[in-house]
């Protein structure tokens, strides 16, 4: 509802690898996750608003933050190889697909998910090695738009526990660095600092317009029940505790 009312909204799933982030955001077909349910709700709301004379169009994009580089998961051919940069909370050149139904969004989501970087680690046979952002943009007849970011963050864990090496070690270091940058942004927002370090990571640069001002943010903290994951679970809960203390502030 907030996105339909013109606010930027961000839903993030945070936690260690294998704790259920992708399941929470996507879920199986018989029990859809947050991303699918949010998109369904947007279509219901916009349909009702259209009946009241408020016309909006919807479009979606899928972006991956991999090794501190931005990848367009919907680009094809030579476009897929083009480097992307953030410019004032926008990503010029990013593919946006017009959508008219939930099934259309699911088709686009399936297409983009196939292009996401994954690898096997000691914690997960198909560990996501990147942050994936499914973004839904609502544009009104007056040209004004708002965005809903649905973010499946890469897993946070100690490198010694995931037992990665080589390229996967580089990936893990980039993941931890960007998650640390997200934590720094949350810390600055919590303390109402005069400077919020959005530019320290591509992830926080992309999400800046949905992590400040009058935007709405929901952080889902996923934890594993196994005893040997206790340290990572405590770390995730501490992160979520800091995030829960953030109150509205200006950029």
Phi, psi and omega in degrees: 000319180297320179296318178294335178275000175107003179268146171282139185230144180224126174245123182236142172251123185237144176157175182288165177302134178084006182272355175107021182294308181296322177297319181294321182279322185256304181070166176283168183301325182280347179215076186302148179274190186300319183299312181295317180295322179295318179295318177302315181297321179298318179293321177298314182295314182293328177295317179293320180292325178298321178297335178266007176096003178261110184259130177225152173247150180241141175217155183230154173223159174228124185233142177241133173257104186236120181053042180061027174234148181264131179236130177276110184283352179253356180286151180232158177060221182294335180297329183294335183270351182290132177289143179244147177228159178266134178227104179053058177067007179241157179240091180303136179091353180291138181285127174241124181256125173295138180229149183233000181201165177296319179300323177297317178296317181297323177295316179295320180297317179297321179297313182291324182296330179295335184267000183283143182284125176224161177199161178274137174229178178291345183259340186200130181291337180227061184288133175287126183258020183206168172265130180250130181240115169262118183244134179244124181250126176257127181236125181275173180297336180274001179089351178284145183223158173224158186231139172250115177263126177247110194244120173260097183288150173293157184291141176257127176195163176292137181298326179296332181278322180282344174055050178258159180209170177061230181299321180293330175295317178299319178298315181297320178296320178294320178299310182296324179295316182289324177292325175295320178296321176298319177297323178295321177297315179298318179298317180293320178294321180296318182274000182054045179294151178289341179234126177248120188281062179296329188281001181283351181206147176296326180300310182288332175295315181295323185269002186306318183289350179246010179236022181207176176058230183264015180292162180245133184228136174234123177252120176262118181265118180256132179229150179268143182279349183292144181297324182285358176258009186303317183297317178293323179295318178297317179298317180295318181293324176295319177300313181295324179297319177295317181297324182292342182270357181287134177242160182307139177207170179272153178296000000 
